[in-house]
Amino acid sequence: MALLTPEEITAAVKATEGWTLEGKTIRKQFAFQDFPEAVLFVSALVPGAEDADHHPDIEIHYKRVILSYTTHDEDGLTAKDFDGAAMADAVAANLPHLEEFGDG
C-alpha cells in the first residue's frame, strides 16, 4: 500500500476525532471505567485487526488504552492506518461507559 502524502495525512487526521499525528504514527488515548473494560476494548479490536491484517501498537495503563497506528512495512502512514483508527473508534463507540480524553 502506498504511503500517504503529507497533505493526505493532514486531511485524514483532521477528519478523525481525537487522533493525533506523532511523526509517522497516529495515536489516540481512550479511558474506561476500570481495567476489565479496558481489556475488553483491546480484545474487541482483535477480529477487525486480524481481518485487515493490520494491528495497532497497544499500551494499557490500568483503565487507559493508547493505540498507535503506522504501516511498518511502508515506514509511514497509509490508508490502512486510518481504516484501523476508524475501526477502533467504532469498537469504542459500542462499549458502555467510554470516556475519551486527550493525551497526557
Backbone as XML, in Angstrom:
<?xml version="1.0"?>
<chain id="A" units="angstrom">
  <residue number="1" name="MET">
    <atom name="N" x="0.848" y="-1.169" z="0.000"/>
    <atom name="CA" x="0.000" y="0.000" z="0.000"/>
    <atom name="C" x="0.893" y="1.231" z="0.000"/>
  </residue>
  <residue number="2" name="ALA">
    <atom name="N" x="0.511" y="2.230" z="-0.754"/>
    <atom name="CA" x="1.333" y="3.427" z="-0.912"/>
    <atom name="C" x="1.243" y="4.336" z="0.314"/>
  </residue>
  <residue number="3" name="LEU">
    <atom name="N" x="2.366" y="4.975" z="0.604"/>
    <atom name="CA" x="2.373" y="5.979" z="1.671"/>
    <atom name="C" x="1.484" y="7.144" z="1.285"/>
  </residue>
  <residue number="4" name="LEU">
    <atom name="N" x="0.848" y="7.728" z="2.279"/>
    <atom name="CA" x="0.061" y="8.933" z="2.053"/>
    <atom name="C" x="0.988" y="10.137" z="1.964"/>
  </residue>
  <residue number="5" name="THR">
    <atom name="N" x="0.582" y="11.137" z="1.206"/>
    <atom name="CA" x="1.350" y="12.374" z="1.117"/>
    <atom name="C" x="1.122" y="13.186" z="2.390"/>
  </residue>
  <residue number="6" name="PRO">
    <atom name="N" x="1.994" y="14.130" z="2.684"/>
    <atom name="CA" x="1.762" y="14.979" z="3.859"/>
    <atom name="C" x="0.389" y="15.664" z="3.822"/>
  </residue>
  <residue number="7" name="GLU">
    <atom name="N" x="-0.050" y="16.073" z="2.656"/>
    <atom name="CA" x="-1.355" y="16.722" z="2.530"/>
    <atom name="C" x="-2.488" y="15.740" z="2.834"/>
  </residue>
  <residue number="8" name="GLU">
    <atom name="N" x="-2.362" y="14.519" z="2.338"/>
    <atom name="CA" x="-3.371" y="13.490" z="2.611"/>
    <atom name="C" x="-3.415" y="13.147" z="4.097"/>
  </residue>
  <residue number="9" name="ILE">
    <atom name="N" x="-2.245" y="13.089" z="4.722"/>
    <atom name="CA" x="-2.181" y="12.790" z="6.153"/>
    <atom name="C" x="-2.842" y="13.892" z="6.954"/>
  </residue>
  <residue number="10" name="THR">
    <atom name="N" x="-2.536" y="15.135" z="6.632"/>
    <atom name="CA" x="-3.136" y="16.273" z="7.345"/>
    <atom name="C" x="-4.649" y="16.237" z="7.236"/>
  </residue>
  <residue number="11" name="ALA">
    <atom name="N" x="-5.157" y="15.998" z="6.034"/>
    <atom name="CA" x="-6.610" y="15.939" z="5.830"/>
    <atom name="C" x="-7.226" y="14.763" z="6.587"/>
  </residue>
  <residue number="12" name="ALA">
    <atom name="N" x="-6.561" y="13.621" z="6.568"/>
    <atom name="CA" x="-7.100" y="12.437" z="7.243"/>
    <atom name="C" x="-7.117" y="12.622" z="8.756"/>
  </residue>
  <residue number="13" name="VAL">
    <atom name="N" x="-6.082" y="13.225" z="9.312"/>
    <atom name="CA" x="-6.056" y="13.472" z="10.768"/>
    <atom name="C" x="-7.161" y="14.442" z="11.145"/>
  </residue>
  <residue number="14" name="LYS">
    <atom name="N" x="-7.355" y="15.486" z="10.339"/>
    <atom name="CA" x="-8.418" y="16.460" z="10.623"/>
    <atom name="C" x="-9.800" y="15.814" z="10.577"/>
  </residue>
  <residue number="15" name="ALA">
    <atom name="N" x="-9.939" y="14.761" z="9.771"/>
    <atom name="CA" x="-11.231" y="14.082" z="9.623"/>
    <atom name="C" x="-11.498" y="13.088" z="10.759"/>
  </residue>
  <residue number="16" name="THR">
    <atom name="N" x="-10.510" y="12.858" z="11.617"/>
    <atom name="CA" x="-10.693" y="11.943" z="12.730"/>
    <atom name="C" x="-10.974" y="12.738" z="13.998"/>
  </residue>
  <residue number="17" name="GLU">
    <atom name="N" x="-11.540" y="12.072" z="14.976"/>
    <atom name="CA" x="-11.803" y="12.720" z="16.259"/>
    <atom name="C" x="-10.866" y="12.150" z="17.311"/>
  </residue>
  <residue number="18" name="GLY">
    <atom name="N" x="-9.995" y="13.012" z="17.831"/>
    <atom name="CA" x="-9.137" y="12.611" z="18.932"/>
    <atom name="C" x="-7.825" y="11.965" z="18.548"/>
  </residue>
  <residue number="19" name="TRP">
    <atom name="N" x="-7.616" y="11.682" z="17.269"/>
    <atom name="CA" x="-6.357" y="11.090" z="16.820"/>
    <atom name="C" x="-5.361" y="12.207" z="16.548"/>
  </residue>
  <residue number="20" name="THR">
    <atom name="N" x="-4.121" y="11.982" z="16.934"/>
    <atom name="CA" x="-3.071" y="12.979" z="16.714"/>
    <atom name="C" x="-1.956" y="12.362" z="15.880"/>
  </residue>
  <residue number="21" name="LEU">
    <atom name="N" x="-1.253" y="13.219" z="15.194"/>
    <atom name="CA" x="-0.113" y="12.812" z="14.389"/>
    <atom name="C" x="1.144" y="12.980" z="15.220"/>
  </residue>
  <residue number="22" name="GLU">
    <atom name="N" x="1.921" y="11.916" z="15.315"/>
    <atom name="CA" x="3.194" y="11.951" z="16.024"/>
    <atom name="C" x="4.228" y="11.288" z="15.132"/>
  </residue>
  <residue number="23" name="GLY">
    <atom name="N" x="4.944" y="12.099" z="14.379"/>
    <atom name="CA" x="5.920" y="11.561" z="13.441"/>
    <atom name="C" x="5.230" y="10.765" z="12.352"/>
  </residue>
  <residue number="24" name="LYS">
    <atom name="N" x="5.552" y="9.490" z="12.261"/>
    <atom name="CA" x="4.977" y="8.603" z="11.247"/>
    <atom name="C" x="3.873" y="7.731" z="11.831"/>
  </residue>
  <residue number="25" name="THR">
    <atom name="N" x="3.237" y="8.223" z="12.892"/>
    <atom name="CA" x="2.246" y="7.445" z="13.637"/>
    <atom name="C" x="1.029" y="8.312" z="13.939"/>
  </residue>
  <residue number="26" name="ILE">
    <atom name="N" x="-0.145" y="7.685" z="13.953"/>
    <atom name="CA" x="-1.318" y="8.341" z="14.527"/>
    <atom name="C" x="-1.605" y="7.648" z="15.850"/>
  </residue>
  <residue number="27" name="ARG">
    <atom name="N" x="-2.113" y="8.441" z="16.798"/>
    <atom name="CA" x="-2.240" y="7.935" z="18.164"/>
    <atom name="C" x="-3.505" y="8.508" z="18.815"/>
  </residue>
  <residue number="28" name="LYS">
    <atom name="N" x="-4.105" y="7.679" z="19.671"/>
    <atom name="CA" x="-5.273" y="8.124" z="20.436"/>
    <atom name="C" x="-5.295" y="7.402" z="21.764"/>
  </residue>
  <residue number="29" name="GLN">
    <atom name="N" x="-5.736" y="8.120" z="22.783"/>
    <atom name="CA" x="-5.881" y="7.545" z="24.125"/>
    <atom name="C" x="-7.365" y="7.435" z="24.461"/>
  </residue>
  <residue number="30" name="PHE">
    <atom name="N" x="-7.737" y="6.273" z="24.987"/>
    <atom name="CA" x="-9.102" y="6.018" z="25.425"/>
    <atom name="C" x="-9.074" y="5.760" z="26.924"/>
  </residue>
  <residue number="31" name="ALA">
    <atom name="N" x="-10.124" y="6.149" z="27.619"/>
    <atom name="CA" x="-10.230" y="5.879" z="29.058"/>
    <atom name="C" x="-11.528" y="5.126" z="29.326"/>
  </residue>
  <residue number="32" name="PHE">
    <atom name="N" x="-11.448" y="4.190" z="30.253"/>
    <atom name="CA" x="-12.581" y="3.337" z="30.581"/>
    <atom name="C" x="-12.858" y="3.392" z="32.079"/>
  </residue>
  <residue number="33" name="GLN">
    <atom name="N" x="-13.959" y="2.790" z="32.485"/>
    <atom name="CA" x="-14.352" y="2.802" z="33.892"/>
    <atom name="C" x="-13.365" y="2.040" z="34.773"/>
  </residue>
  <residue number="34" name="ASP">
    <atom name="N" x="-12.800" y="0.963" z="34.219"/>
    <atom name="CA" x="-11.918" y="0.127" z="35.023"/>
    <atom name="C" x="-11.045" y="-0.723" z="34.103"/>
  </residue>
  <residue number="35" name="PHE">
    <atom name="N" x="-10.155" y="-1.483" z="34.704"/>
    <atom name="CA" x="-9.233" y="-2.328" z="33.953"/>
    <atom name="C" x="-9.947" y="-3.377" z="33.114"/>
  </residue>
  <residue number="36" name="PRO">
    <atom name="N" x="-10.944" y="-4.101" z="33.654"/>
    <atom name="CA" x="-11.623" y="-5.098" z="32.818"/>
    <atom name="C" x="-12.246" y="-4.498" z="31.551"/>
  </residue>
  <residue number="37" name="GLU">
    <atom name="N" x="-12.805" y="-3.292" z="31.657"/>
    <atom name="CA" x="-13.389" y="-2.655" z="30.480"/>
    <atom name="C" x="-12.305" y="-2.285" z="29.466"/>
  </residue>
  <residue number="38" name="ALA">
    <atom name="N" x="-11.152" y="-1.838" z="29.949"/>
    <atom name="CA" x="-10.038" y="-1.514" z="29.052"/>
    <atom name="C" x="-9.578" y="-2.762" z="28.299"/>
  </residue>
  <residue number="39" name="VAL">
    <atom name="N" x="-9.475" y="-3.872" z="29.012"/>
    <atom name="CA" x="-9.047" y="-5.122" z="28.385"/>
    <atom name="C" x="-10.125" y="-5.632" z="27.423"/>
  </residue>
  <residue number="40" name="LEU">
    <atom name="N" x="-11.388" y="-5.439" z="27.769"/>
    <atom name="CA" x="-12.479" y="-5.816" z="26.871"/>
    <atom name="C" x="-12.366" y="-5.050" z="25.556"/>
  </residue>
  <residue number="41" name="PHE">
    <atom name="N" x="-12.078" y="-3.765" z="25.630"/>
    <atom name="CA" x="-11.888" y="-2.946" z="24.425"/>
    <atom name="C" x="-10.761" y="-3.516" z="23.564"/>
  </residue>
  <residue number="42" name="VAL">
    <atom name="N" x="-9.628" y="-3.800" z="24.181"/>
    <atom name="CA" x="-8.496" y="-4.346" z="23.433"/>
    <atom name="C" x="-8.881" y="-5.674" z="22.793"/>
  </residue>
  <residue number="43" name="SER">
    <atom name="N" x="-9.557" y="-6.529" z="23.542"/>
    <atom name="CA" x="-9.987" y="-7.821" z="22.997"/>
    <atom name="C" x="-10.944" y="-7.645" z="21.827"/>
  </residue>
  <residue number="44" name="ALA">
    <atom name="N" x="-11.799" y="-6.641" z="21.913"/>
    <atom name="CA" x="-12.769" y="-6.403" z="20.851"/>
    <atom name="C" x="-12.109" y="-5.884" z="19.567"/>
  </residue>
  <residue number="45" name="LEU">
    <atom name="N" x="-10.889" y="-5.383" z="19.666"/>
    <atom name="CA" x="-10.159" y="-4.917" z="18.484"/>
    <atom name="C" x="-9.604" y="-6.077" z="17.650"/>
  </residue>
  <residue number="46" name="VAL">
    <atom name="N" x="-9.422" y="-7.224" z="18.282"/>
    <atom name="CA" x="-8.717" y="-8.338" z="17.647"/>
    <atom name="C" x="-9.352" y="-8.793" z="16.333"/>
  </residue>
  <residue number="47" name="PRO">
    <atom name="N" x="-10.648" y="-9.063" z="16.262"/>
    <atom name="CA" x="-11.200" y="-9.567" z="14.993"/>
    <atom name="C" x="-10.977" y="-8.613" z="13.821"/>
  </residue>
  <residue number="48" name="GLY">
    <atom name="N" x="-11.226" y="-7.337" z="14.018"/>
    <atom name="CA" x="-11.037" y="-6.371" z="12.930"/>
    <atom name="C" x="-9.585" y="-6.235" z="12.512"/>
  </residue>
  <residue number="49" name="ALA">
    <atom name="N" x="-8.693" y="-6.240" z="13.494"/>
    <atom name="CA" x="-7.265" y="-6.144" z="13.182"/>
    <atom name="C" x="-6.797" y="-7.384" z="12.428"/>
  </residue>
  <residue number="50" name="GLU">
    <atom name="N" x="-7.261" y="-8.543" z="12.847"/>
    <atom name="CA" x="-6.892" y="-9.780" z="12.162"/>
    <atom name="C" x="-7.456" y="-9.817" z="10.746"/>
  </residue>
  <residue number="51" name="ASP">
    <atom name="N" x="-8.725" y="-9.417" z="10.591"/>
    <atom name="CA" x="-9.334" y="-9.402" z="9.256"/>
    <atom name="C" x="-8.573" y="-8.488" z="8.307"/>
  </residue>
  <residue number="52" name="ALA">
    <atom name="N" x="-8.120" y="-7.354" z="8.816"/>
    <atom name="CA" x="-7.388" y="-6.381" z="7.989"/>
    <atom name="C" x="-5.908" y="-6.725" z="7.879"/>
  </residue>
  <residue number="53" name="ASP">
    <atom name="N" x="-5.448" y="-7.657" z="8.693"/>
    <atom name="CA" x="-4.019" y="-7.982" z="8.792"/>
    <atom name="C" x="-3.210" y="-6.706" z="9.042"/>
  </residue>
  <residue number="54" name="HIS">
    <atom name="N" x="-3.752" y="-5.876" z="9.946"/>
    <atom name="CA" x="-3.098" y="-4.619" z="10.316"/>
    <atom name="C" x="-3.414" y="-4.362" z="11.785"/>
  </residue>
  <residue number="55" name="HIS">
    <atom name="N" x="-2.377" y="-4.277" z="12.596"/>
    <atom name="CA" x="-2.537" y="-4.281" z="14.047"/>
    <atom name="C" x="-1.942" y="-3.029" z="14.673"/>
  </residue>
  <residue number="56" name="PRO">
    <atom name="N" x="-2.644" y="-2.443" z="15.631"/>
    <atom name="CA" x="-2.093" y="-1.271" z="16.313"/>
    <atom name="C" x="-1.063" y="-1.681" z="17.358"/>
  </residue>
  <residue number="57" name="ASP">
    <atom name="N" x="-0.201" y="-0.741" z="17.688"/>
    <atom name="CA" x="0.598" y="-0.889" z="18.896"/>
    <atom name="C" x="-0.316" y="-0.474" z="20.033"/>
  </residue>
  <residue number="58" name="ILE">
    <atom name="N" x="-0.293" y="-1.224" z="21.116"/>
    <atom name="CA" x="-1.245" y="-1.036" z="22.206"/>
    <atom name="C" x="-0.503" y="-0.885" z="23.525"/>
  </residue>
  <residue number="59" name="GLU">
    <atom name="N" x="-0.875" y="0.144" z="24.276"/>
    <atom name="CA" x="-0.391" y="0.316" z="25.641"/>
    <atom name="C" x="-1.608" y="0.304" z="26.552"/>
  </residue>
  <residue number="60" name="ILE">
    <atom name="N" x="-1.541" y="-0.479" z="27.608"/>
    <atom name="CA" x="-2.611" y="-0.481" z="28.606"/>
    <atom name="C" x="-2.016" y="0.029" z="29.912"/>
  </residue>
  <residue number="61" name="HIS">
    <atom name="N" x="-2.624" y="1.084" z="30.428"/>
    <atom name="CA" x="-2.224" y="1.670" z="31.705"/>
    <atom name="C" x="-3.466" y="1.699" z="32.598"/>
  </residue>
  <residue number="62" name="TYR">
    <atom name="N" x="-3.680" y="0.602" z="33.292"/>
    <atom name="CA" x="-4.848" y="0.422" z="34.149"/>
    <atom name="C" x="-6.120" y="0.606" z="33.337"/>
  </residue>
  <residue number="63" name="LYS">
    <atom name="N" x="-6.786" y="1.742" z="33.405"/>
    <atom name="CA" x="-8.040" y="1.905" z="32.667"/>
    <atom name="C" x="-7.891" y="2.807" z="31.444"/>
  </residue>
  <residue number="64" name="ARG">
    <atom name="N" x="-6.649" y="3.079" z="31.065"/>
    <atom name="CA" x="-6.377" y="3.844" z="29.845"/>
    <atom name="C" x="-5.738" y="2.925" z="28.808"/>
  </residue>
  <residue number="65" name="VAL">
    <atom name="N" x="-6.156" y="3.106" z="27.564"/>
    <atom name="CA" x="-5.579" y="2.362" z="26.446"/>
    <atom name="C" x="-5.118" y="3.377" z="25.411"/>
  </residue>
  <residue number="66" name="ILE">
    <atom name="N" x="-3.879" y="3.243" z="24.991"/>
    <atom name="CA" x="-3.327" y="4.110" z="23.956"/>
    <atom name="C" x="-3.066" y="3.243" z="22.731"/>
  </residue>
  <residue number="67" name="LEU">
    <atom name="N" x="-3.667" y="3.641" z="21.611"/>
    <atom name="CA" x="-3.455" y="2.945" z="20.354"/>
    <atom name="C" x="-2.587" y="3.806" z="19.446"/>
  </residue>
  <residue number="68" name="SER">
    <atom name="N" x="-1.680" y="3.162" z="18.753"/>
    <atom name="CA" x="-0.843" y="3.825" z="17.762"/>
    <atom name="C" x="-0.871" y="2.999" z="16.490"/>
  </residue>
  <residue number="69" name="TYR">
    <atom name="N" x="-1.078" y="3.675" z="15.375"/>
    <atom name="CA" x="-1.062" y="3.009" z="14.076"/>
    <atom name="C" x="0.017" y="3.611" z="13.190"/>
  </residue>
  <residue number="70" name="THR">
    <atom name="N" x="0.730" y="2.747" z="12.504"/>
    <atom name="CA" x="1.639" y="3.087" z="11.423"/>
    <atom name="C" x="1.775" y="1.834" z="10.581"/>
  </residue>
  <residue number="71" name="THR">
    <atom name="N" x="2.132" y="1.989" z="9.328"/>
    <atom name="CA" x="2.346" y="0.830" z="8.470"/>
    <atom name="C" x="3.838" y="0.551" z="8.449"/>
  </residue>
  <residue number="72" name="HIS">
    <atom name="N" x="4.258" y="-0.402" z="9.262"/>
    <atom name="CA" x="5.684" y="-0.696" z="9.428"/>
    <atom name="C" x="6.339" y="-1.100" z="8.110"/>
  </residue>
  <residue number="73" name="ASP">
    <atom name="N" x="5.644" y="-1.874" z="7.280"/>
    <atom name="CA" x="6.214" y="-2.318" z="6.008"/>
    <atom name="C" x="6.511" y="-1.151" z="5.069"/>
  </residue>
  <residue number="74" name="GLU">
    <atom name="N" x="5.789" y="-0.061" z="5.230"/>
    <atom name="CA" x="5.977" y="1.111" z="4.370"/>
    <atom name="C" x="6.755" y="2.223" z="5.071"/>
  </residue>
  <residue number="75" name="ASP">
    <atom name="N" x="7.039" y="2.041" z="6.360"/>
    <atom name="CA" x="7.747" y="3.040" z="7.159"/>
    <atom name="C" x="7.024" y="4.387" z="7.168"/>
  </residue>
  <residue number="76" name="GLY">
    <atom name="N" x="5.725" y="4.325" z="7.382"/>
    <atom name="CA" x="4.943" y="5.560" z="7.438"/>
    <atom name="C" x="3.462" y="5.265" z="7.449"/>
  </residue>
  <residue number="77" name="LEU">
    <atom name="N" x="2.694" y="6.287" z="7.157"/>
    <atom name="CA" x="1.238" y="6.189" z="7.222"/>
    <atom name="C" x="0.627" y="5.874" z="5.862"/>
  </residue>
  <residue number="78" name="THR">
    <atom name="N" x="-0.319" y="4.937" z="5.888"/>
    <atom name="CA" x="-1.084" y="4.574" z="4.696"/>
    <atom name="C" x="-2.571" y="4.614" z="5.058"/>
  </residue>
  <residue number="79" name="ALA">
    <atom name="N" x="-3.393" y="4.368" z="4.073"/>
    <atom name="CA" x="-4.838" y="4.323" z="4.317"/>
    <atom name="C" x="-5.192" y="3.252" z="5.344"/>
  </residue>
  <residue number="80" name="LYS">
    <atom name="N" x="-4.392" y="2.184" z="5.427"/>
    <atom name="CA" x="-4.643" y="1.122" z="6.407"/>
    <atom name="C" x="-4.686" y="1.671" z="7.830"/>
  </residue>
  <residue number="81" name="ASP">
    <atom name="N" x="-3.842" y="2.651" z="8.110"/>
    <atom name="CA" x="-3.774" y="3.202" z="9.467"/>
    <atom name="C" x="-5.049" y="3.949" z="9.824"/>
  </residue>
  <residue number="82" name="PHE">
    <atom name="N" x="-5.561" y="4.710" z="8.877"/>
    <atom name="CA" x="-6.787" y="5.463" z="9.143"/>
    <atom name="C" x="-8.010" y="4.534" z="9.137"/>
  </residue>
  <residue number="83" name="ASP">
    <atom name="N" x="-7.955" y="3.464" z="8.358"/>
    <atom name="CA" x="-9.009" y="2.445" z="8.431"/>
    <atom name="C" x="-8.992" y="1.783" z="9.810"/>
  </residue>
  <residue number="84" name="GLY">
    <atom name="N" x="-7.806" y="1.500" z="10.319"/>
    <atom name="CA" x="-7.679" y="0.915" z="11.658"/>
    <atom name="C" x="-8.197" y="1.854" z="12.727"/>
  </residue>
  <residue number="85" name="ALA">
    <atom name="N" x="-7.882" y="3.134" z="12.585"/>
    <atom name="CA" x="-8.363" y="4.128" z="13.547"/>
    <atom name="C" x="-9.893" y="4.189" z="13.539"/>
  </residue>
  <residue number="86" name="ALA">
    <atom name="N" x="-10.481" y="4.161" z="12.357"/>
    <atom name="CA" x="-11.949" y="4.187" z="12.253"/>
    <atom name="C" x="-12.560" y="2.934" z="12.878"/>
  </residue>
  <residue number="87" name="MET">
    <atom name="N" x="-11.924" y="1.797" z="12.665"/>
    <atom name="CA" x="-12.408" y="0.550" z="13.261"/>
    <atom name="C" x="-12.338" y="0.639" z="14.787"/>
  </residue>
  <residue number="88" name="ALA">
    <atom name="N" x="-11.219" y="1.145" z="15.316"/>
    <atom name="CA" x="-11.068" y="1.269" z="16.767"/>
    <atom name="C" x="-12.114" y="2.218" z="17.344"/>
  </residue>
  <residue number="89" name="ASP">
    <atom name="N" x="-12.363" y="3.325" z="16.651"/>
    <atom name="CA" x="-13.399" y="4.259" z="17.123"/>
    <atom name="C" x="-14.772" y="3.596" z="17.142"/>
  </residue>
  <residue number="90" name="ALA">
    <atom name="N" x="-15.067" y="2.791" z="16.124"/>
    <atom name="CA" x="-16.356" y="2.096" z="16.073"/>
    <atom name="C" x="-16.474" y="1.087" z="17.214"/>
  </residue>
  <residue number="91" name="VAL">
    <atom name="N" x="-15.399" y="0.361" z="17.485"/>
    <atom name="CA" x="-15.410" y="-0.587" z="18.603"/>
    <atom name="C" x="-15.640" y="0.166" z="19.908"/>
  </residue>
  <residue number="92" name="ALA">
    <atom name="N" x="-14.924" y="1.266" z="20.101"/>
    <atom name="CA" x="-15.060" y="2.054" z="21.328"/>
    <atom name="C" x="-16.479" y="2.603" z="21.486"/>
  </residue>
  <residue number="93" name="ALA">
    <atom name="N" x="-17.070" y="3.023" z="20.376"/>
    <atom name="CA" x="-18.418" y="3.600" z="20.432"/>
    <atom name="C" x="-19.461" y="2.578" z="20.873"/>
  </residue>
  <residue number="94" name="ASN">
    <atom name="N" x="-19.155" y="1.308" z="20.683"/>
    <atom name="CA" x="-20.099" y="0.260" z="21.059"/>
    <atom name="C" x="-19.881" y="-0.302" z="22.452"/>
  </residue>
  <residue number="95" name="LEU">
    <atom name="N" x="-18.887" y="0.212" z="23.164"/>
    <atom name="CA" x="-18.657" y="-0.223" z="24.544"/>
    <atom name="C" x="-19.355" y="0.738" z="25.499"/>
  </residue>
  <residue number="96" name="PRO">
    <atom name="N" x="-19.939" y="0.227" z="26.555"/>
    <atom name="CA" x="-20.580" y="1.112" z="27.530"/>
    <atom name="C" x="-19.542" y="1.844" z="28.374"/>
  </residue>
  <residue number="97" name="HIS">
    <atom name="N" x="-19.919" y="2.981" z="28.892"/>
    <atom name="CA" x="-19.132" y="3.729" z="29.866"/>
    <atom name="C" x="-17.815" y="4.280" z="29.326"/>
  </residue>
  <residue number="98" name="LEU">
    <atom name="N" x="-17.728" y="4.497" z="28.019"/>
    <atom name="CA" x="-16.498" y="5.016" z="27.445"/>
    <atom name="C" x="-16.350" y="6.497" z="27.742"/>
  </residue>
  <residue number="99" name="GLU">
    <atom name="N" x="-15.160" y="6.870" z="28.166"/>
    <atom name="CA" x="-14.810" y="8.282" z="28.316"/>
    <atom name="C" x="-13.545" y="8.488" z="27.503"/>
  </residue>
  <residue number="100" name="GLU">
    <atom name="N" x="-13.521" y="9.541" z="26.708"/>
    <atom name="CA" x="-12.326" y="9.857" z="25.936"/>
    <atom name="C" x="-11.658" y="11.065" z="26.551"/>
  </residue>
  <residue number="101" name="PHE">
    <atom name="N" x="-10.360" y="11.082" z="26.498"/>
    <atom name="CA" x="-9.643" y="12.297" z="26.895"/>
    <atom name="C" x="-8.345" y="12.346" z="26.134"/>
  </residue>
  <residue number="102" name="GLY">
    <atom name="N" x="-7.762" y="13.536" z="26.046"/>
    <atom name="CA" x="-6.558" y="13.741" z="25.265"/>
    <atom name="C" x="-5.348" y="13.115" z="25.916"/>
  </residue>
  <residue number="103" name="ASP">
    <atom name="N" x="-4.286" y="13.067" z="25.158"/>
    <atom name="CA" x="-3.017" y="12.542" z="25.670"/>
    <atom name="C" x="-2.581" y="13.363" z="26.864"/>
  </residue>
  <residue number="104" name="GLY">
    <atom name="N" x="-1.937" y="12.677" z="27.781"/>
    <atom name="CA" x="-1.380" y="13.412" z="28.900"/>
    <atom name="C" x="-1.608" y="12.742" z="30.210"/>
  </residue>
</chain>
